[in-house]
Amino acid sequence: MKVKVIPVLEDNYMYLVIEERTREAVAVDVAVPKRLLEIVGRERVSLTTVLTTHHHWDHARGNAELARLLPGLVVLGADERICALTRRLAHGEELRFGAIHVRCLLTPGHTLGHMSYFLWEEECPDPPAVFSGDALSVAGCGSRLEGTVQQMYQSLVETLGTLPPETKVFCGHEHTLGNLEFAQKVEPYNDHVKAKLSWAKQRDEDDVPTVPATLGEELLYNPFLRVAEESVRKFTGKVAPADVLDVLCRERASFERAAEPLQPQARALLALQWGLLSTPRQK
């Protein structure tokens, strides 16, 4: 199993997962189909399926165009709002692409229909992988936009947090540096946070992706997976894990508001550059 990490838009990641024996490929979160097809052509693989984590435009916007260009393409996900969806998946459902197994894990919180995908190959020394979209990111997680904090806790701690520690985490955005800066605020004496932050700063300077991390690493520095730790409880002033998570989410939102957001005009220009918007026709 080969994973191609494809940076697009402001800070998004698409992924191309290749079954190296059959040369079949599966894409995860198609935002920019043109860029994806460039990689497909370069790798000389047959793209048969799209796995979409959730319906937001920067994860699913490219599905319709890709389906038009590749008749017969299967687009899978857990939310009817996903663009060009051909079949809705259920929690715990398993798929197979050659030697690659996929277990579908419903992880509500960011959206109610958010699905993460756990991939592995039997009798293979390579570690498994999870494509977590905006449910879990390196040193952080996506904002809770739908559902309850209890659902989000179950998604992060009970569903994703209990995967094998060697699992590689491929998330939907390059938010690692900001996530670690917040993690340092939560646990200023956590040496794992300090070390990872130093590493992430160097990656940022070199303009190199920080994905993947491993789940075992995440458990050492990601505060959203460490809600039972005394240091994280102390920061929030809460004891119950879901309450700790709720405060973390609110504190993280306040922390992010201090950063200057990308203005709507800049977002529109970025979308135009990636071919997601059409220029007005001249009359």
Backbone as numpy.savetxt, mean C-alpha at the origin, in Angstrom:
# Nx Ny Nz CAx CAy CAz Cx Cy Cz
8.99 -15.73 -7.89 8.14 -14.53 -7.89 9.03 -13.29 -7.89
8.86 -12.50 -8.92 9.62 -11.26 -9.06 8.67 -10.09 -8.93
9.04 -9.09 -8.14 8.20 -7.92 -7.93 8.90 -6.68 -8.48
8.24 -6.02 -9.41 8.75 -4.76 -9.94 8.03 -3.61 -9.22
8.81 -2.74 -8.60 8.28 -1.58 -7.91 8.24 -0.41 -8.90
7.05 0.18 -9.09 6.88 1.20 -10.12 6.37 2.50 -9.49
7.23 3.47 -9.23 6.79 4.76 -8.68 6.01 5.56 -9.72
4.88 6.13 -9.32 4.08 6.98 -10.21 3.45 8.12 -9.40
2.92 9.09 -10.13 2.24 10.24 -9.52 3.15 10.93 -8.51
2.55 11.52 -7.50 3.33 12.27 -6.50 4.17 11.33 -5.64
3.54 10.27 -5.13 4.27 9.36 -4.24 3.67 7.95 -4.23
2.92 7.60 -5.28 2.28 6.28 -5.33 3.22 5.19 -5.82
2.85 3.96 -5.50 3.52 2.79 -6.06 2.50 1.89 -6.75
2.81 1.48 -7.97 2.17 0.35 -8.62 3.16 -0.80 -8.52
2.65 -2.02 -8.68 3.52 -3.18 -8.65 3.17 -4.13 -9.79
4.20 -4.77 -10.32 4.02 -5.84 -11.29 4.65 -7.09 -10.70
3.82 -8.11 -10.47 4.28 -9.37 -9.88 4.38 -10.40 -11.00
5.56 -10.98 -11.17 5.84 -11.87 -12.29 6.07 -13.29 -11.81
5.32 -14.22 -12.38 5.57 -15.65 -12.15 6.65 -16.04 -13.16
7.85 -16.27 -12.66 9.02 -16.36 -13.54 9.04 -17.61 -14.42
8.32 -18.64 -14.04 8.31 -19.85 -14.87 7.36 -19.69 -16.05
6.13 -19.21 -15.79 5.13 -19.09 -16.85 5.16 -17.74 -17.55
5.84 -16.75 -16.96 5.89 -15.37 -17.44 4.52 -14.70 -17.40
3.61 -15.24 -16.58 2.35 -14.57 -16.33 2.60 -13.46 -15.32
1.86 -12.34 -15.45 2.06 -11.21 -14.55 0.73 -10.71 -14.00
0.80 -10.21 -12.78 -0.34 -9.63 -12.09 0.07 -8.22 -11.66
-0.79 -7.24 -11.90 -0.51 -5.87 -11.49 -1.30 -5.54 -10.23
-0.72 -4.69 -9.40 -1.38 -4.23 -8.18 -1.51 -2.71 -8.24
-2.75 -2.23 -8.11 -3.07 -0.79 -8.01 -2.57 0.01 -9.22
-3.33 -0.12 -10.30 -2.94 0.52 -11.56 -3.46 1.96 -11.61
-2.55 2.90 -11.47 -2.89 4.32 -11.56 -2.53 4.89 -12.92
-1.43 4.42 -13.49 -0.93 4.96 -14.76 -0.68 3.79 -15.71
-1.66 3.41 -16.53 -1.54 2.22 -17.36 -0.40 2.29 -18.38
-0.17 3.47 -18.93 0.90 3.61 -19.92 2.24 3.20 -19.34
2.53 3.67 -18.14 3.80 3.34 -17.48 3.87 1.84 -17.18
2.75 1.26 -16.73 2.72 -0.16 -16.44 3.01 -0.98 -17.69
2.40 -0.61 -18.81 2.57 -1.37 -20.05 4.00 -1.27 -20.58
4.67 -0.17 -20.30 6.09 -0.07 -20.66 6.90 -1.15 -19.94
6.61 -1.35 -18.66 7.33 -2.36 -17.88 6.94 -3.76 -18.35
5.65 -3.97 -18.62 5.18 -5.27 -19.12 5.92 -5.63 -20.41
6.03 -4.67 -21.33 6.73 -4.92 -22.58 8.21 -5.19 -22.38
8.83 -4.45 -21.49 10.25 -4.63 -21.24 10.53 -5.99 -20.62
9.63 -6.46 -19.75 9.82 -7.73 -19.07 9.35 -8.92 -19.92
8.64 -8.63 -21.01 8.14 -9.66 -21.92 7.27 -10.68 -21.17
6.26 -10.15 -20.50 5.35 -10.99 -19.73 3.93 -10.80 -20.24
3.05 -11.69 -19.84 1.63 -11.62 -20.20 0.84 -11.16 -18.98
0.30 -9.95 -19.05 -0.48 -9.40 -17.94 -1.91 -9.90 -18.04
-2.36 -10.64 -17.04 -3.69 -11.25 -17.09 -4.65 -10.68 -16.06
-4.13 -10.12 -14.97 -4.98 -9.78 -13.83 -4.51 -8.51 -13.14
-5.48 -7.75 -12.65 -5.19 -6.60 -11.79 -5.80 -6.86 -10.42
-5.00 -6.69 -9.38 -5.48 -6.74 -8.00 -5.52 -5.30 -7.49
-6.70 -4.83 -7.14 -6.87 -3.45 -6.67 -7.16 -3.46 -5.18
-6.38 -2.69 -4.42 -6.58 -2.69 -2.96 -7.82 -1.91 -2.55
-8.09 -0.77 -3.24 -9.27 0.01 -2.89 -9.62 0.96 -4.03
-10.75 1.64 -3.91 -11.34 2.33 -5.05 -10.79 3.73 -5.31
-9.95 4.27 -4.48 -9.48 5.64 -4.67 -8.77 5.79 -6.01
-8.93 6.97 -6.61 -8.49 7.17 -8.01 -7.01 6.88 -8.20
-6.16 7.20 -7.21 -4.73 7.01 -7.39 -4.30 5.55 -7.25
-5.27 4.66 -7.03 -4.99 3.22 -6.99 -5.77 2.46 -8.05
-6.82 3.05 -8.58 -7.70 2.32 -9.50 -8.01 3.06 -10.79
-7.53 4.30 -10.92 -7.90 5.14 -12.05 -7.53 4.51 -13.40
-6.46 3.73 -13.45 -6.00 3.17 -14.72 -6.69 1.89 -15.15
-7.56 1.33 -14.33 -8.16 0.04 -14.65 -8.93 0.05 -15.97
-9.75 1.06 -16.16 -10.62 1.10 -17.35 -9.80 1.18 -18.62
-8.81 2.06 -18.65 -7.97 2.19 -19.83 -7.19 0.91 -20.10
-6.68 0.29 -19.04 -5.92 -0.94 -19.19 -6.82 -2.06 -19.72
-8.05 -2.14 -19.21 -8.99 -3.16 -19.69 -9.34 -2.93 -21.16
-9.41 -1.68 -21.57 -9.68 -1.38 -22.98 -8.53 -1.83 -23.87
-7.32 -1.64 -23.40 -6.14 -1.99 -24.18 -5.84 -3.48 -24.17
-6.29 -4.17 -23.11 -6.04 -5.61 -22.96 -7.36 -6.34 -22.80
-8.08 -6.64 -23.87 -9.36 -7.35 -23.77 -9.19 -8.68 -23.02
-10.13 -8.94 -22.13 -10.06 -10.16 -21.34 -9.35 -10.00 -20.01
-8.79 -8.81 -19.76 -8.12 -8.55 -18.49 -9.11 -8.71 -17.34
-8.68 -9.37 -16.28 -9.50 -9.56 -15.09 -9.11 -8.52 -14.04
-10.09 -7.78 -13.55 -9.85 -6.76 -12.53 -10.57 -7.19 -11.25
-9.80 -7.41 -10.19 -10.33 -7.96 -8.95 -10.17 -6.97 -7.80
-11.09 -7.04 -6.85 -11.05 -6.22 -5.66 -12.25 -6.52 -4.79
-12.37 -5.81 -3.68 -13.44 -6.12 -2.72 -14.52 -5.05 -2.64
-14.44 -4.04 -3.51 -15.34 -2.90 -3.41 -15.97 -2.63 -4.77
-17.29 -2.56 -4.82 -17.99 -2.31 -6.08 -17.64 -0.95 -6.67
-17.07 -0.06 -5.87 -16.69 1.26 -6.37 -15.41 1.25 -7.19
-14.72 0.12 -7.24 -13.48 0.01 -8.00 -13.78 0.09 -9.50
-13.06 0.95 -10.17 -13.25 1.16 -11.60 -12.97 -0.12 -12.38
-13.90 -0.49 -13.29 -13.76 -1.62 -14.22 -13.67 -2.98 -13.51
-14.20 -3.06 -12.31 -14.17 -4.31 -11.57 -14.91 -5.41 -12.33
-14.27 -6.58 -12.47 -14.93 -7.71 -13.13 -15.44 -8.76 -12.14
-14.81 -8.83 -10.95 -15.31 -9.76 -9.93 -14.93 -9.26 -8.55
-15.89 -9.35 -7.64 -15.66 -8.91 -6.26 -15.14 -10.07 -5.43
-14.08 -9.80 -4.69 -13.43 -10.83 -3.88 -13.98 -10.84 -2.45
-13.82 -11.98 -1.79 -14.25 -12.14 -0.41 -13.04 -12.35 0.49
-13.18 -11.96 1.75 -12.11 -12.15 2.74 -11.78 -13.64 2.86
-10.49 -13.94 2.80 -10.03 -15.31 2.93 -9.99 -16.08 1.63
-10.52 -15.52 0.57 -10.50 -16.20 -0.73 -9.06 -16.37 -1.19
-8.78 -17.49 -1.86 -7.43 -17.74 -2.36 -7.44 -17.87 -3.88
-6.41 -17.30 -4.49 -6.23 -17.31 -5.93 -4.91 -17.99 -6.26
-4.73 -18.35 -7.52 -3.49 -19.02 -7.93 -3.07 -18.49 -9.30
-1.82 -18.11 -9.40 -1.23 -17.69 -10.66 0.07 -18.48 -10.84
-0.02 -19.60 -11.56 1.13 -20.48 -11.66 1.51 -20.98 -10.28
2.75 -20.74 -9.88 3.21 -21.19 -8.56 2.88 -20.19 -7.46
2.33 -19.04 -7.82 2.06 -18.00 -6.84 0.67 -18.17 -6.25
0.62 -18.25 -4.92 -0.65 -18.29 -4.19 -0.97 -16.88 -3.70
-2.26 -16.54 -3.71 -2.71 -15.24 -3.21 -3.84 -15.46 -2.22
-3.68 -14.94 -1.01 -4.77 -14.95 -0.04 -5.28 -13.52 0.11
-6.58 -13.35 -0.04 -7.21 -12.03 0.01 -7.60 -11.72 1.45
-7.12 -10.60 1.95 -7.33 -10.21 3.35 -8.08 -8.88 3.40
-9.33 -8.92 3.82 -10.12 -7.69 3.94 -9.56 -6.88 5.11
-9.17 -5.64 4.82 -8.52 -4.79 5.83 -9.18 -3.41 5.85
-10.43 -3.33 6.35 -11.13 -2.04 6.38 -10.51 -1.08 7.38
-10.73 0.19 7.11 -10.20 1.26 7.96 -9.97 2.48 7.12
-9.07 2.37 6.17 -8.88 3.47 5.22 -10.14 3.60 4.36
-10.60 2.48 3.81 -11.92 2.37 3.21 -12.55 1.07 3.71
-13.86 0.98 3.62 -14.53 -0.24 4.09 -14.22 -1.43 3.20
-14.00 -1.18 1.91 -13.75 -2.27 0.99 -12.28 -2.47 0.66
-11.40 -2.14 1.58 -9.97 -2.27 1.33 -9.54 -3.73 1.46
-8.85 -4.23 0.42 -8.35 -5.60 0.42 -6.83 -5.57 0.31
-6.15 -6.32 1.18 -4.72 -6.53 1.06 -4.50 -7.93 0.50
-3.33 -8.13 -0.13 -3.07 -9.39 -0.82 -1.77 -10.00 -0.32
-1.89 -11.21 0.24 -0.75 -11.95 0.78 -0.33 -13.00 -0.24
0.91 -12.92 -0.73 1.40 -13.79 -1.80 2.56 -14.65 -1.32
2.58 -15.89 -1.75 3.69 -16.78 -1.43 3.78 -17.89 -2.48
4.94 -18.55 -2.49 5.15 -19.72 -3.33 5.55 -20.88 -2.45
4.94 -22.03 -2.67 5.28 -23.22 -1.90 6.66 -23.73 -2.30
7.36 -24.29 -1.30 8.69 -24.86 -1.50 9.64 -23.86 -2.17
9.54 -22.62 -1.75 10.39 -21.56 -2.27 11.08 -20.87 -1.11
12.40 -20.66 -1.20 13.11 -20.02 -0.08 12.82 -18.53 0.06
12.27 -17.92 -0.97 11.98 -16.48 -0.90 10.85 -16.21 0.09
10.93 -15.10 0.82 9.87 -14.78 1.79 8.58 -14.40 1.09
7.45 -14.53 1.79 6.17 -14.09 1.23 6.10 -12.57 1.16
5.04 -12.08 0.53 4.87 -10.63 0.40 3.43 -10.27 0.66
3.21 -9.07 1.18 1.86 -8.54 1.31 1.79 -7.18 0.62
0.79 -7.03 -0.22 0.53 -5.76 -0.89 -0.60 -5.09 -0.12
-0.24 -4.11 0.68 -1.14 -3.60 1.71 -1.81 -2.28 1.35
-1.57 -1.76 0.14 -2.25 -0.53 -0.27 -2.08 0.58 0.75
-3.21 1.12 1.21 -3.18 2.18 2.21 -3.61 1.69 3.59
-3.69 0.37 3.76 -4.00 -0.17 5.09 -2.77 -0.08 5.99
-1.62 -0.49 5.46 -0.37 -0.48 6.21 0.71 0.06 5.31
1.47 1.03 5.80 2.61 1.55 5.05 3.86 1.38 5.89
5.01 1.68 5.30 6.25 1.56 6.05 6.24 2.60 7.17
6.25 2.12 8.40 6.26 2.95 9.62 4.97 3.69 9.87
3.90 3.35 9.15 2.64 4.06 9.36 1.46 3.30 8.81
0.38 4.02 8.54 -0.82 3.43 7.95 -1.62 4.56 7.29
-2.60 4.19 6.48 -3.44 5.19 5.84 -4.42 5.80 6.83
-4.94 6.96 6.47 -5.93 7.63 7.33 -7.21 6.80 7.40
-7.86 6.84 8.55 -9.15 6.14 8.69 -10.24 7.04 8.12
-10.74 6.65 6.94 -11.75 7.44 6.26 -13.13 6.82 6.35
-13.18 5.50 6.50 -14.46 4.79 6.59 -14.35 3.72 7.67
-15.48 3.38 8.25 -15.48 2.32 9.25 -15.11 2.81 10.64
-14.92 1.87 11.53 -14.68 2.18 12.93 -13.21 1.97 13.29
-12.80 2.54 14.40 -11.43 2.35 14.85 -11.19 0.89 15.23
-12.23 0.20 15.70 -12.08 -1.22 16.02 -11.79 -2.03 14.77
-12.46 -1.70 13.68 -12.18 -2.38 12.41 -10.74 -2.13 11.97
-10.30 -0.90 12.13 -8.93 -0.57 11.74 -7.92 -1.31 12.61
-8.20 -1.39 13.89 -7.33 -2.14 14.80 -7.23 -3.61 14.38
-8.36 -4.21 14.08 -8.37 -5.61 13.66 -7.58 -5.79 12.36
-7.73 -4.84 11.43 -7.02 -4.93 10.16 -5.51 -4.88 10.37
-5.06 -3.89 11.17 -3.64 -3.69 11.35 -2.99 -4.74 12.25
-3.57 -4.92 13.42 -2.91 -5.74 14.44 -3.24 -7.22 14.32
-4.50 -7.53 14.06 -4.91 -8.93 14.06 -4.78 -9.60 12.69
-4.99 -8.84 11.62 -4.91 -9.44 10.29 -3.51 -9.30 9.70
-3.03 -8.08 9.55 -1.71 -7.88 8.95 -0.58 -8.13 9.94
-0.79 -7.72 11.17 0.27 -7.83 12.18 0.62 -9.24 12.59
-0.20 -10.21 12.22 0.07 -11.61 12.58 0.60 -12.43 11.41
0.87 -11.79 10.29 1.51 -12.49 9.17 2.94 -12.86 9.57
3.57 -13.79 8.87 4.95 -14.17 9.22 5.88 -12.96 9.25
6.77 -12.88 10.23 7.61 -11.69 10.38 8.53 -11.42 9.19
8.82 -12.45 8.41 9.69 -12.26 7.25 8.93 -11.71 6.03
7.62 -11.55 6.15 6.80 -11.05 5.05 7.27 -9.67 4.60
7.48 -9.52 3.29 7.85 -8.22 2.74 6.59 -7.38 2.56
6.65 -6.13 3.02 5.50 -5.23 2.96 5.68 -4.26 1.80
4.80 -4.39 0.80 4.78 -3.47 -0.34 3.53 -2.61 -0.20
3.72 -1.35 0.14 2.58 -0.46 0.42 2.27 0.45 -0.77
1.26 1.29 -0.63 0.77 2.08 -1.74 1.41 3.43 -1.94
2.17 3.92 -0.94 2.74 5.26 -1.04 4.14 5.32 -0.44
4.91 6.27 -0.92 6.21 6.57 -0.33 6.02 7.66 0.72
5.62 7.23 1.92 5.40 8.15 3.03 6.34 7.84 4.20
7.38 7.08 3.93 8.21 6.54 5.01 8.86 7.61 5.86
9.42 8.62 5.23 10.15 9.64 5.99 9.22 10.37 6.97
8.06 10.82 6.48 7.11 11.49 7.36 6.57 10.57 8.43
6.34 9.31 8.07 5.85 8.34 9.05 6.85 8.15 10.19
8.12 8.07 9.84 9.14 7.86 10.86 9.35 9.10 11.72
9.16 10.27 11.14 9.26 11.49 11.94 8.15 11.53 12.98
6.96 11.06 12.58 5.87 10.97 13.56 6.17 9.87 14.58
6.68 8.73 14.12 7.02 7.64 15.04 8.04 8.08 16.08
8.95 8.95 15.67 9.95 9.47 16.63 9.29 10.37 17.67
8.26 11.09 17.26 7.52 11.90 18.22 6.82 11.01 19.24
6.28 9.89 18.78 5.57 8.96 19.66 6.54 8.26 20.60
7.66 7.77 20.06 8.64 7.02 20.85 10.03 7.63 20.65
10.33 8.74 21.29 11.61 9.42 21.07 12.83 8.63 21.50
12.63 7.60 22.32 13.77 6.82 22.81 13.85 5.44 22.14
13.10 5.24 21.07 13.11 3.96 20.35 14.28 3.97 19.36
15.31 3.16 19.65 16.50 3.14 18.80 16.20 2.60 17.40
15.20 1.74 17.28 14.83 1.21 15.96 14.24 2.32 15.09
13.48 3.22 15.70 12.94 4.36 14.96 14.08 5.26 14.50
15.02 5.54 15.38 16.14 6.42 15.05 16.96 5.85 13.89
17.23 4.55 13.95 18.04 3.92 12.90 17.31 3.91 11.56
16.03 3.59 11.60 15.25 3.54 10.36 15.09 4.94 9.77
14.93 5.94 10.62 14.79 7.32 10.15 16.07 7.78 9.46
17.21 7.46 10.04 18.48 7.82 9.42 18.62 7.15 8.06
18.24 5.89 8.00 18.28 5.14 6.73 17.34 5.75 5.71
16.13 6.10 6.13 15.13 6.65 5.21 15.56 8.01 4.67
16.21 8.82 5.50 16.71 10.11 5.04 17.73 9.93 3.92
18.59 8.94 4.06 19.58 8.67 3.02 18.91 8.18 1.75
17.91 7.32 1.89 17.16 6.85 0.72 16.47 8.02 0.02
15.94 8.94 0.81 15.26 10.10 0.24 16.24 10.99 -0.53
17.41 11.18 0.02 18.43 11.98 -0.66 18.86 11.32 -1.97
18.91 9.99 -1.97 19.31 9.25 -3.16 18.14 9.01 -4.12
16.93 9.45 -3.72 15.72 9.26 -4.53 15.50 7.78 -4.85
15.58 6.96 -3.81 15.42 5.51 -3.94 14.24 5.07 -3.08
13.38 4.16 -3.56 12.24 3.71 -2.76 12.66 3.07 -1.44
11.80 3.21 -0.45 12.04 2.57 0.85 11.27 1.26 0.99
10.51 0.88 -0.01 9.81 -0.40 0.01 10.70 -1.46 -0.67
10.59 -2.72 -0.21 9.73 -3.16 0.89 10.45 -3.12 2.22
9.65 -3.10 3.29 10.14 -3.41 4.63 9.70 -4.84 4.94
10.09 -5.37 6.08 9.53 -6.64 6.51 8.58 -6.38 7.68
7.64 -7.28 7.85 6.69 -7.11 8.95 7.41 -7.14 10.29
8.43 -7.99 10.40 9.19 -8.04 11.64 9.83 -6.70 11.99
10.34 -6.00 10.97 10.89 -4.67 11.19 9.79 -3.69 11.60
8.65 -3.78 10.94 7.55 -2.87 11.24 7.11 -2.96 12.70
7.15 -4.16 13.23 6.73 -4.36 14.62 7.68 -3.68 15.61
8.86 -3.28 15.14 9.83 -2.63 16.01 9.71 -1.11 16.02
9.15 -0.53 14.95 9.14 0.93 14.88 7.82 1.55 14.41
6.87 0.78 13.93 5.61 1.34 13.45 4.65 1.49 14.63
4.36 2.72 15.06 3.52 2.89 16.25 2.12 2.32 16.10
1.61 2.24 14.87 0.26 1.74 14.63 0.17 0.23 14.78
1.32 -0.44 14.81 1.37 -1.87 15.12 1.83 -2.12 16.55
2.15 -1.04 17.27 2.73 -1.15 18.61 1.79 -0.57 19.68
0.50 -0.68 19.44 -0.48 -0.05 20.34 -0.53 -0.70 21.71
0.06 -1.88 21.86 0.09 -2.54 23.17 1.36 -2.21 23.96
2.29 -1.49 23.33 3.55 -1.15 23.99 3.33 -0.01 24.99
3.99 -0.10 26.13 3.82 0.89 27.18 4.22 2.29 26.72
5.28 2.40 25.93 5.73 3.71 25.47 4.70 4.37 24.57
4.01 3.59 23.76 2.99 4.14 22.86 1.74 4.49 23.66
1.39 3.64 24.62 0.24 3.95 25.50 0.48 5.24 26.27
1.70 5.42 26.74 2.03 6.62 27.51 1.85 7.86 26.66
2.26 7.80 25.40 2.12 8.94 24.50 0.66 9.32 24.31
-0.22 8.31 24.19 -1.63 8.58 23.92 -2.44 8.84 25.18
-1.97 8.35 26.34 -2.73 8.48 27.56 -3.87 7.47 27.64
-3.84 6.46 26.80 -4.88 5.43 26.76 -4.27 4.06 27.02
-5.16 3.09 27.34 -4.71 1.73 27.62 -5.27 0.73 26.62
-6.58 0.78 26.39 -7.20 -0.14 25.45 -6.60 0.05 24.06
-6.18 -1.02 23.38 -5.48 -0.88 22.09 -6.23 -0.05 21.05
-7.56 -0.24 20.93 -8.31 0.54 19.95 -8.32 2.02 20.30
-8.37 2.33 21.60 -8.32 3.73 22.03 -6.96 4.34 21.74
-5.91 3.55 21.95 -4.55 4.01 21.64 -4.45 4.33 20.15
-4.98 3.43 19.32 -4.95 3.64 17.87 -5.72 4.89 17.47
-6.86 5.10 18.10 -7.68 6.25 17.78 -6.92 7.56 18.05
-6.25 7.64 19.18 -5.48 8.84 19.51 -4.30 8.99 18.56
-3.65 7.89 18.23 -2.54 7.95 17.29 -2.98 8.54 15.95
-4.13 8.10 15.48 -4.63 8.60 14.20 -4.89 10.10 14.25
-5.48 10.56 15.35 -5.78 11.99 15.48 -4.50 12.81 15.63
-3.54 12.28 16.38 -2.27 12.98 16.56 -1.48 13.02 15.25
-1.54 11.94 14.50 -0.84 11.90 13.22 -1.45 12.90 12.24
-2.79 13.02 12.25 -3.46 13.99 11.38 -3.01 15.41 11.70
-2.91 15.73 12.98 -2.44 17.06 13.39 -0.98 17.27 12.98
-0.18 16.23 13.11 1.23 16.29 12.73 1.37 16.55 11.24
0.54 15.91 10.43 0.63 16.06 8.97 0.14 17.43 8.52
-0.83 18.00 9.26 -1.34 19.31 8.87 -0.28 20.40 8.97
0.76 20.13 9.75 1.84 21.10 9.88 2.66 21.20 8.59
2.60 20.11 7.78 3.32 20.12 6.51 2.46 20.80 5.45
3.10 21.45 4.52 2.37 22.15 3.46 1.80 21.14 2.48
0.48 21.09 2.30 -0.10 20.13 1.36 0.12 20.57 -0.08
0.08 19.61 -0.98 0.15 19.91 -2.40 -1.15 20.58 -2.82
-1.07 21.75 -3.44 -2.25 22.51 -3.81 -3.02 21.82 -4.93
-4.35 22.04 -5.00 -5.15 21.39 -6.05 -4.63 21.65 -7.46
-4.14 22.87 -7.72 -3.62 23.17 -9.05 -2.41 22.31 -9.37
-1.57 22.10 -8.37 -0.38 21.27 -8.57 -0.78 19.82 -8.81
-1.80 19.36 -8.08 -2.28 17.99 -8.29 -2.81 17.82 -9.71
-3.55 18.82 -10.20 -4.09 18.74 -11.55 -2.97 18.70 -12.58
-1.93 19.51 -12.38 -0.80 19.51 -13.30 -0.09 18.16 -13.28
0.06 17.60 -12.10 0.69 16.30 -11.97 -0.11 15.23 -12.71
-1.43 15.25 -12.54 -2.28 14.29 -13.24 -2.19 14.46 -14.75
-2.08 15.70 -15.21 -1.95 15.97 -16.63 -0.64 15.41 -17.16
0.42 15.58 -16.39 1.73 15.07 -16.80 1.74 13.55 -16.92
0.97 12.89 -16.07 0.92 11.42 -16.11 -0.14 10.91 -17.09
-0.78 11.82 -17.83 -1.74 11.39 -18.82 -3.09 11.00 -18.26
-3.40 11.46 -17.04 -4.67 11.09 -16.41 -5.77 12.10 -16.73
-5.38 13.26 -17.27 -6.35 14.27 -17.68 -6.06 14.65 -19.13
-7.09 15.06 -19.82 -6.92 15.51 -21.19 -6.85 17.02 -21.24
-6.05 17.55 -22.14 -6.00 18.99 -22.31 -7.25 19.44 -23.05
-7.79 20.63 -22.74 -9.00 21.11 -23.42 -8.78 21.22 -24.92
-9.79 20.84 -25.68 -9.69 20.96 -27.13 -9.80 22.43 -27.55
-8.98 22.79 -28.53 -9.03 24.15 -29.05 -10.20 24.29 -30.01
-10.99 25.34 -29.85 -12.12 25.56 -30.74 -11.68 26.29 -32.01
